[in-house]
Amino acid sequence: MLRALALCLPLAALPAAAQERVEVDIELVLAVDVSRSMSPAELEIQRRGYAAALGSEEVFGAIGGGMIGRIALTYVEWAGSHSQTVIVPWTLIETRDQAQEVAETLSGFFLEGMRRTSISEALIYAADSFETNRFDGLRRVIDVSGDGPNNMGRPVLAARDEVVSRGITVNGLPLMTQDDFSARWGIEDLDAYYRDCVIGGPGAFVVPVETWDQFADAVRRKLVLEIAGTAPAAPPERLVPAAGYDCLVGEKLWQRNQIYFSEP
């Protein structure tokens, strides 16, 4: 009787492990910072930048050029330790219409920013989500973007190392735009921080964004590289620090600036 009942259940009601697995070239998490340091205008630029990239000829060409010719992705906005919001759940992209549907979802509505910055918990959240989707990718990649260092949750190095130990690659899109908020809460060498403290795994790379008018192009270029499984031809010029980089710089900055913030 139980077996017969199970056969009558719709596919969506079955656990992910019981559903038919779908092979893809890459399982890709787009983990996007929406902390309070981002203005409403900047949050909209981010969403529209990703939407434009996913609807572009270059990205769709990279998808079609893969060994299997399809990818799976999810789009997650994050801020503090317990602030992760799924905007696009795990979705198959194989056709132009599927890519456009995801782009339209990203352009459909915009959320307000949330407090704090926990890159570490965003990485763990993203890594865990691979285990519950219905896809089997040749590669698993987390694409994390942000405009500041980790200042909440577990240390970012510990999270990065745990994620990489699961066979996942972490790439970074550090947003190095400047305003009054970043002058107080940000760091000048965010690209080096991402390289030394955030990214990891086979072929991991960083694509810095220095001004918002560069954002859409940077996202498109980064997605093409990730989907194709290649790294940039040459590393960015700004990266400098390496030996002994303090990956707790964000936590120390938070403690130093407590007087400006009401949250303990």
MILUMPA-577800 format. One record per residue (C-alpha): residue number from 1; residue in one letter; x, y, z. Coordinates in steps of 0.25 Angstrom, whole numbers, padded with zeros to 4 digits, always signed. Example, Ala and Ser with C-alpha at 12.3 -4.5 7.8 and 13.67 -1.06 7.14 Angstrom:
# MILUMPA-577800
{atom 1,a,{+0049,-0018,+0031}}
{atom 2,s,{+0055,-0004,+0029}}
//
This chain:
# MILUMPA-577800
{atom 1,m,{+0000,+0000,+0000}}
{atom 2,l,{+0011,+0010,+0004}}
{atom 3,r,{+0018,+0007,-0009}}
{atom 4,a,{+0006,+0009,-0017}}
{atom 5,l,{+0004,+0022,-0010}}
{atom 6,a,{+0018,+0027,-0013}}
{atom 7,l,{+0016,+0025,-0028}}
{atom 8,c,{+0004,+0034,-0027}}
{atom 9,l,{+0011,+0045,-0021}}
{atom 10,p,{+0015,+0057,-0031}}
{atom 11,l,{+0030,+0058,-0034}}
{atom 12,a,{+0031,+0071,-0026}}
{atom 13,a,{+0026,+0064,-0014}}
{atom 14,l,{+0037,+0054,-0014}}
{atom 15,p,{+0051,+0057,-0007}}
{atom 16,a,{+0061,+0062,-0016}}
{atom 17,a,{+0069,+0049,-0015}}
{atom 18,a,{+0057,+0042,-0021}}
{atom 19,q,{+0055,+0051,-0033}}
{atom 20,e,{+0062,+0048,-0046}}
{atom 21,r,{+0076,+0054,-0046}}
{atom 22,v,{+0080,+0064,-0057}}
{atom 23,e,{+0094,+0064,-0062}}
{atom 24,v,{+0099,+0078,-0065}}
{atom 25,d,{+0113,+0085,-0068}}
{atom 26,i,{+0113,+0093,-0056}}
{atom 27,e,{+0104,+0095,-0043}}
{atom 28,l,{+0106,+0110,-0040}}
{atom 29,v,{+0102,+0118,-0028}}
{atom 30,l,{+0101,+0133,-0030}}
{atom 31,a,{+0103,+0138,-0016}}
{atom 32,v,{+0100,+0153,-0016}}
{atom 33,d,{+0103,+0163,-0005}}
{atom 34,v,{+0091,+0172,-0001}}
{atom 35,s,{+0096,+0177,+0013}}
{atom 36,r,{+0093,+0191,+0017}}
{atom 37,s,{+0105,+0197,+0011}}
{atom 38,m,{+0098,+0195,-0002}}
{atom 39,s,{+0089,+0207,-0006}}
{atom 40,p,{+0075,+0204,-0013}}
{atom 41,a,{+0081,+0209,-0026}}
{atom 42,e,{+0093,+0199,-0025}}
{atom 43,l,{+0084,+0187,-0021}}
{atom 44,e,{+0076,+0190,-0034}}
{atom 45,i,{+0089,+0191,-0042}}
{atom 46,q,{+0093,+0178,-0037}}
{atom 47,r,{+0080,+0171,-0040}}
{atom 48,r,{+0080,+0177,-0054}}
{atom 49,g,{+0094,+0174,-0057}}
{atom 50,y,{+0092,+0159,-0054}}
{atom 51,a,{+0079,+0159,-0062}}
{atom 52,a,{+0086,+0166,-0074}}
{atom 53,a,{+0098,+0156,-0073}}
{atom 54,l,{+0088,+0143,-0073}}
{atom 55,g,{+0081,+0149,-0085}}
{atom 56,s,{+0093,+0152,-0093}}
{atom 57,e,{+0098,+0145,-0105}}
{atom 58,e,{+0112,+0143,-0099}}
{atom 59,v,{+0106,+0135,-0087}}
{atom 60,f,{+0096,+0127,-0095}}
{atom 61,g,{+0108,+0123,-0104}}
{atom 62,a,{+0116,+0118,-0093}}
{atom 63,i,{+0105,+0110,-0088}}
{atom 64,g,{+0102,+0104,-0102}}
{atom 65,g,{+0117,+0101,-0103}}
{atom 66,g,{+0119,+0092,-0091}}
{atom 67,m,{+0121,+0077,-0092}}
{atom 68,i,{+0106,+0075,-0088}}
{atom 69,g,{+0100,+0088,-0092}}
{atom 70,r,{+0093,+0092,-0080}}
{atom 71,i,{+0095,+0098,-0066}}
{atom 72,a,{+0088,+0099,-0053}}
{atom 73,l,{+0088,+0111,-0044}}
{atom 74,t,{+0082,+0118,-0032}}
{atom 75,y,{+0082,+0133,-0029}}
{atom 76,v,{+0083,+0136,-0014}}
{atom 77,e,{+0084,+0149,-0007}}
{atom 78,w,{+0092,+0150,+0006}}
{atom 79,a,{+0096,+0159,+0017}}
{atom 80,g,{+0098,+0155,+0032}}
{atom 81,s,{+0099,+0141,+0038}}
{atom 82,h,{+0085,+0137,+0037}}
{atom 83,s,{+0081,+0146,+0025}}
{atom 84,q,{+0081,+0138,+0012}}
{atom 85,t,{+0069,+0139,+0003}}
{atom 86,v,{+0067,+0131,-0010}}
{atom 87,i,{+0062,+0139,-0021}}
{atom 88,v,{+0064,+0129,-0032}}
{atom 89,p,{+0063,+0114,-0027}}
{atom 90,w,{+0072,+0103,-0034}}
{atom 91,t,{+0068,+0105,-0048}}
{atom 92,l,{+0072,+0097,-0061}}
{atom 93,i,{+0076,+0106,-0073}}
{atom 94,e,{+0077,+0099,-0086}}
{atom 95,t,{+0069,+0108,-0095}}
{atom 96,r,{+0069,+0123,-0098}}
{atom 97,d,{+0055,+0124,-0092}}
{atom 98,q,{+0060,+0118,-0079}}
{atom 99,a,{+0071,+0128,-0078}}
{atom 100,q,{+0062,+0139,-0081}}
{atom 101,e,{+0052,+0135,-0070}}
{atom 102,v,{+0063,+0135,-0060}}
{atom 103,a,{+0067,+0149,-0065}}
{atom 104,e,{+0052,+0154,-0064}}
{atom 105,t,{+0051,+0148,-0049}}
{atom 106,l,{+0063,+0156,-0045}}
{atom 107,s,{+0057,+0169,-0051}}
{atom 108,g,{+0043,+0167,-0045}}
{atom 109,f,{+0045,+0172,-0031}}
{atom 110,f,{+0056,+0178,-0022}}
{atom 111,l,{+0058,+0175,-0007}}
{atom 112,e,{+0064,+0185,+0003}}
{atom 113,g,{+0078,+0183,+0009}}
{atom 114,m,{+0080,+0175,+0022}}
{atom 115,r,{+0090,+0177,+0033}}
{atom 116,r,{+0104,+0172,+0034}}
{atom 117,t,{+0113,+0164,+0025}}
{atom 118,s,{+0115,+0149,+0027}}
{atom 119,i,{+0123,+0144,+0014}}
{atom 120,s,{+0126,+0132,+0023}}
{atom 121,e,{+0111,+0128,+0025}}
{atom 122,a,{+0108,+0131,+0011}}
{atom 123,l,{+0118,+0121,+0006}}
{atom 124,i,{+0113,+0110,+0016}}
{atom 125,y,{+0099,+0113,+0012}}
{atom 126,a,{+0102,+0112,-0003}}
{atom 127,a,{+0111,+0099,-0001}}
{atom 128,d,{+0099,+0092,+0006}}
{atom 129,s,{+0090,+0096,-0005}}
{atom 130,f,{+0097,+0087,-0015}}
{atom 131,e,{+0093,+0075,-0006}}
{atom 132,t,{+0079,+0077,-0008}}
{atom 133,n,{+0077,+0080,-0022}}
{atom 134,r,{+0074,+0070,-0033}}
{atom 135,f,{+0086,+0073,-0042}}
{atom 136,d,{+0099,+0066,-0044}}
{atom 137,g,{+0109,+0076,-0049}}
{atom 138,l,{+0123,+0073,-0055}}
{atom 139,r,{+0127,+0085,-0046}}
{atom 140,r,{+0121,+0092,-0034}}
{atom 141,v,{+0124,+0107,-0033}}
{atom 142,i,{+0120,+0118,-0023}}
{atom 143,d,{+0121,+0132,-0029}}
{atom 144,v,{+0121,+0141,-0018}}
{atom 145,s,{+0121,+0157,-0019}}
{atom 146,g,{+0122,+0167,-0008}}
{atom 147,d,{+0126,+0181,-0004}}
{atom 148,g,{+0133,+0178,+0009}}
{atom 149,p,{+0140,+0168,+0017}}
{atom 150,n,{+0134,+0158,+0026}}
{atom 151,n,{+0129,+0164,+0040}}
{atom 152,m,{+0120,+0153,+0045}}
{atom 153,g,{+0119,+0138,+0047}}
{atom 154,r,{+0130,+0128,+0046}}
{atom 155,p,{+0144,+0133,+0041}}
{atom 156,v,{+0144,+0134,+0026}}
{atom 157,l,{+0156,+0125,+0024}}
{atom 158,a,{+0150,+0114,+0032}}
{atom 159,a,{+0137,+0114,+0024}}
{atom 160,r,{+0145,+0115,+0011}}
{atom 161,d,{+0154,+0103,+0014}}
{atom 162,e,{+0142,+0095,+0018}}
{atom 163,v,{+0135,+0098,+0005}}
{atom 164,v,{+0147,+0095,-0004}}
{atom 165,s,{+0149,+0082,+0004}}
{atom 166,r,{+0135,+0078,-0002}}
{atom 167,g,{+0141,+0079,-0016}}
{atom 168,i,{+0135,+0093,-0019}}
{atom 169,t,{+0141,+0105,-0025}}
{atom 170,v,{+0139,+0119,-0020}}
{atom 171,n,{+0141,+0131,-0029}}
{atom 172,g,{+0140,+0145,-0025}}
{atom 173,l,{+0134,+0158,-0030}}
{atom 174,p,{+0139,+0169,-0020}}
{atom 175,l,{+0132,+0182,-0022}}
{atom 176,m,{+0142,+0193,-0019}}
{atom 177,t,{+0133,+0205,-0022}}
{atom 178,q,{+0135,+0217,-0012}}
{atom 179,d,{+0125,+0225,-0004}}
{atom 180,d,{+0124,+0230,+0010}}
{atom 181,f,{+0119,+0217,+0015}}
{atom 182,s,{+0131,+0209,+0009}}
{atom 183,a,{+0141,+0219,+0014}}
{atom 184,r,{+0137,+0215,+0029}}
{atom 185,w,{+0133,+0201,+0027}}
{atom 186,g,{+0141,+0196,+0015}}
{atom 187,i,{+0156,+0193,+0012}}
{atom 188,e,{+0164,+0198,+0000}}
{atom 189,d,{+0170,+0185,-0004}}
{atom 190,l,{+0157,+0177,-0004}}
{atom 191,d,{+0162,+0170,-0017}}
{atom 192,a,{+0174,+0165,-0009}}
{atom 193,y,{+0165,+0161,+0002}}
{atom 194,y,{+0156,+0153,-0007}}
{atom 195,r,{+0168,+0146,-0013}}
{atom 196,d,{+0175,+0142,+0000}}
{atom 197,c,{+0163,+0140,+0009}}
{atom 198,v,{+0150,+0136,+0001}}
{atom 199,i,{+0153,+0129,-0013}}
{atom 200,g,{+0159,+0115,-0014}}
{atom 201,g,{+0158,+0102,-0021}}
{atom 202,p,{+0162,+0098,-0035}}
{atom 203,g,{+0163,+0110,-0045}}
{atom 204,a,{+0158,+0120,-0035}}
{atom 205,f,{+0159,+0135,-0039}}
{atom 206,v,{+0155,+0149,-0035}}
{atom 207,v,{+0149,+0159,-0044}}
{atom 208,p,{+0149,+0173,-0037}}
{atom 209,v,{+0139,+0184,-0040}}
{atom 210,e,{+0144,+0198,-0037}}
{atom 211,t,{+0132,+0206,-0042}}
{atom 212,w,{+0118,+0203,-0044}}
{atom 213,d,{+0118,+0205,-0059}}
{atom 214,q,{+0127,+0193,-0060}}
{atom 215,f,{+0118,+0184,-0053}}
{atom 216,a,{+0109,+0178,-0064}}
{atom 217,d,{+0122,+0175,-0073}}
{atom 218,a,{+0129,+0169,-0061}}
{atom 219,v,{+0118,+0160,-0058}}
{atom 220,r,{+0116,+0156,-0072}}
{atom 221,r,{+0131,+0153,-0074}}
{atom 222,k,{+0131,+0145,-0060}}
{atom 223,l,{+0119,+0137,-0064}}
{atom 224,v,{+0125,+0133,-0077}}
{atom 225,l,{+0138,+0129,-0071}}
{atom 226,e,{+0131,+0121,-0060}}
{atom 227,i,{+0122,+0114,-0070}}
{atom 228,a,{+0134,+0111,-0079}}
{atom 229,g,{+0142,+0106,-0068}}
{atom 230,t,{+0154,+0116,-0071}}
{atom 231,a,{+0161,+0126,-0063}}
{atom 232,p,{+0164,+0141,-0068}}
{atom 233,a,{+0176,+0142,-0077}}
{atom 234,a,{+0183,+0151,-0068}}
{atom 235,p,{+0181,+0154,-0053}}
{atom 236,p,{+0176,+0168,-0050}}
{atom 237,e,{+0187,+0178,-0047}}
{atom 238,r,{+0183,+0183,-0033}}
{atom 239,l,{+0185,+0171,-0025}}
{atom 240,v,{+0197,+0173,-0016}}
{atom 241,p,{+0196,+0167,-0001}}
{atom 242,a,{+0198,+0152,+0000}}
{atom 243,a,{+0208,+0147,+0011}}
{atom 244,g,{+0202,+0148,+0025}}
{atom 245,y,{+0189,+0155,+0020}}
{atom 246,d,{+0180,+0158,+0032}}
{atom 247,c,{+0167,+0151,+0028}}
{atom 248,l,{+0160,+0156,+0041}}
{atom 249,v,{+0161,+0170,+0037}}
{atom 250,g,{+0146,+0171,+0035}}
{atom 251,e,{+0143,+0167,+0049}}
{atom 252,k,{+0154,+0176,+0055}}
{atom 253,l,{+0148,+0188,+0047}}
{atom 254,w,{+0134,+0184,+0052}}
{atom 255,q,{+0139,+0185,+0067}}
{atom 256,r,{+0146,+0198,+0064}}
{atom 257,n,{+0134,+0204,+0058}}
{atom 258,q,{+0124,+0199,+0068}}
{atom 259,i,{+0121,+0214,+0073}}
{atom 260,y,{+0114,+0217,+0059}}
{atom 261,f,{+0105,+0205,+0060}}
{atom 262,s,{+0093,+0202,+0069}}
{atom 263,e,{+0094,+0187,+0068}}
{atom 264,p,{+0103,+0181,+0079}}
//
